[in-house]
Amino acid sequence: MALMIINADDFGYGNGINHGIIESHRNGILTSTTMMANMPGFDHAKALAKENPNLGIGVHLVLTCGAPLRTDVPSLVNEKGNFHHLSFYEADFEINLEELYLEWKSQIEKVIQAGIEPTHLDSHHHVNSIGSLTEVFEKLAREYHLPVRSNYKVSDDLLTTRRFFHTLDSLGMEKEIWRPMAIRSLIDDCLTFGSVEAMCHPGYVDAELLDRSSFTSGRAYQVRELTKEKYKILFDEMGITLGTYRDLQ
């Protein structure tokens, strides 16, 4: 079986993104998402999750956006009490890994306490692939027996897809020429490797998004593209099954 998991990052970021993800799932090819436990749209996402039981929901572990859930993680925050910017981790950095473990564990637990059984783990801005942060990420994956996103060299004992496809975001580009190229590459990867996660970022633009992110209108274009019927038909014709991390073997 050729398994394709189409996963939307940032569930819980804000209501606009939440609505875009659900629209892409209900009326499109989106099968999976990962949830940000520390963001303003979490409760809204929790309510939507209950209304959409077929949507696979993992945890989008956060270290570079918003504020932590815990107050006892001083090495993870700046003088305003917010997480360090991504640029902090792009240079030499030092944090307390035990604090990171406790914060990420709290994020996972918050999702579980919301009545959601996580399907897998990934992270915001791919910080799980950075040096010593990977150790904490994999420790939690083992502790909770969860598959992980294959955006780095995953340890052999952890379950993951055989391929991670990161260019599906080009569906949000305004130039039509890029879209068929991205879909063709995705299909080729799925048929070649057998299981693929395709990352995307659908959402609707609202004040919350405009205040916090530079990635805005492209998300709405992704919703429009992900809900086109032609992709379901094409994947079916190619023998590709749309699924979630629960379908991994």
N, C-alpha and C positions, 0 to 999 in steps of 0.2 A: 504494500500500500504506500502510495506517495502522499504524505501528510503535510498540509500547509496550515500553519498557525499564523493568523494575521492579528497582531497584537498592537493595541493603542496604548502608548505611554500616557501618564499624567491624569488618570482618572482620580477625581477629587481635587484637582487644581482649582477649579471654579465651576460655576453652574454652566457657563457657556461651553467649556470643554466637555463637561459631563454630558450635556445634551447632544453634542456632536458625536461623541463616542456611541451613545445609545442609538442614535439615528443610523449610524454606520453599521451597527449590529443588527438592529431590527429590520432594516430595509436594504442591507448590503452584505458585504463579504467579511466584515469584521467578526472574529470569533472569540477574541481574548483581549484583556486589558490588564494593566497593573495600576494599583491604587496608592496614592500618596496620603499617608495617615496624618500628616502634620499640616495639611493645607486647608484653606477656608471652605472648600467645596466637599469636604469629607462626608458630612452628614447627608448632604444632597445625593452624593454618590452611593452612600449606604442604602438610601431609600430606593434609588433606581436599581441597585443590584438585586433587591428583593423582587422587583417587578420583572426581572430578566434572568431567570434561573439558568438559561442555556449559555449565558456569557461566562466564559472562564475568567476568573479574577485572581491575579497574583498580587504581590506586594512590590511596589516601586520604591525601594529604599532610598531615603533622601538624606543628603549631607550638604547640599549646596543651594538650597532654596527654602526660604521661610525660616521658621524658628524650630528648635527641637521640641519634642514632647516632654523631655526631662529638664530639670533645673540643675542637675548635678553633673553636667558635662562641659565644664568651662573650656577645655581645650578645643572643643568643636565650634565655638562661637566667637563672634567679634565683640567689640565694645558695646554694641547695641543689643546683644543677646540673640542675634540672628546667626544662622550658619555662615561660615566663611564662604566667600565667592569661589567659583570653580578655579579661578586664577591662583588661589591659595595652594591648590593641589597640583598645579602645573609647574611649580618650582619646588625647591627643597622645602619640605614641611615636616612638622612634628606634632602629632596628636597623641592622646592617650587611647590606645586601642581597646582598653577595657571600657572606657567611656563610649567608644563607638559601638562596641558589642551591646552595651546596655541600651543605648538609644535605638539601635536597629531592632533589637529584640522587643523593645516597647512598641515600635511601629508595627511589627508583625503581630504582636499581641492585641493591639488596638483593632486591627482588621479582623482577627479571629473573634474578639469580643463583640464585634458588630454583627456576628452571625454568618460571616463569610469564611468558607474553607479555602484557603489560598491554593492556587494551582501551581505556582512557581515564584521564583524571586528574580528580580532584576534591579537596576538602580537608576536614579536620575543622573543625567550627564555621564553615564557609564563609569561612575567612580569605583564600581566593584572591580574594575580591571586595573586599578592603580596600585602597584606595589603591595605594601603591607595591608591595604584595605581588602585585598582579595582573600587573605587568610580569615578575616572576620566574616566576610560574606560567605565563604564556604563552610565555616564552622556553624553558622546559623542554618545553612541549607541542610547540613547533616543532622543538626539537632531537630529540625522540623520535618525532615525527610521530604524535602521539596526539590524538584528540578530547578535548573538555573538557565538563564540566557547564555548562549554560547558566543558572547562578544569578546572572549578572551580564551586562553588555553585552559579548558576546564579539566579538573582532576578526574582521573579515570573512574573513580567510584561514584561520581555524581551523574544524574540523568540530565540530558540536554538534547536539543536538536542537533542534527549533523551539520547544519548550516545556519548561519545568521545573516539575514538579508537586510541591509541597512539603508538601501537606496529607494525604498518604496515612498519615502517622503517626496520624491520627484513627482508623484501624482499631484502634489500641491503647486507645482510650477505652472505658470500661466502659459508657457509655450507647449503646445499640443505635441510637438515632435518627441518630447522626452517620455511621454506616458507609455506608448506601445513598447519602447525600448526597455523600460523598467519592468513591465509585465512579462515580456519575452524572457528577460534574464531571470526573473523570479520562477517562471515555469521551468526553464532549463535547470536551474539549481534544484528545484523540487524533484524533478524526474531523475536527476543525476545522483543526488545524495539521499533521497528517500524521506527526509523530514527537514523542514525549514521553518524558522520563525521569521516573518517579515514585520519589521517595526514600522509603525506609522504614528502620526500625531494629529488625528482629526479633532475638530472642535469648532465652535462658533465664537465669534469675536464679541466680547463684552468688556465692561469697564475693568473687571478683575484682571483679565488677560492683558489689556492695554497698559494697566498700571505696573504689571510685573514682568512682561515678556516682550522681546523683540520679534518673536515668531508669532505672527498674528493671522493675516489674511490667508497665508498658505494652508492653515489648518482648515479653513472653510472650503477651500478648493479640494482638499482631500476628502471631506465629507461628500461633496458632490461626486467625486470620482468613485469612491468606495461603494456608493449606492447605485452604480450603473449595473443593470441586469446583465450586460454582455460579459462581465467577468465571471459570474456564476456559471453561465453557459459554457464559456471557454474552459474553465477549470474542469467542469464535468466532462467535456469532450476529451480532455487530455488525461482523464483518469486520476485526477487529483482530488483528494478528500480534504475538505475544510474542517478543522478541528481545534482542540485546545491541548494544553500540556497534559491533561488527563489521558489523552489518547496516545501518549508516548509509551513505547515499550523498550 
